[in-house]
Amino acid sequence: STEYLAARKGDPNEVVAIKVMRKKRIMTPEDVADVRRQVQIMQHLAGHPNVVQLRDVYEDKSSVCLVMEPCAGGELFDRVAELGRFTE
């Protein structure tokens, strides 16, 4: 997937993160299930203060786009790999 930062149309002060997943890379039934599960989990946890908020989901013939609140600080995986572990 590829991630972008963008201003929401109609409100240039609202910045969102857009995760674009190309359908040609979502090939197997397991891949489709993983994308659906990701959306369902984010919808289920909506409103939790420690979870990125999913704003919208869009799909066209070539991609699936998740519109989310932006997060600063980079990839969590990179931080865990760098530090070895996190304390609760």
ABEGO torsion letter per residue (X at the ends): XBBBBBBBBGBAABBBBBBBBBAAABABAAAAAAAAAAAAAAAAABGBAABBBBABBBBBAABBBBBBBBBBGEBAAAAAAAAGBBBX
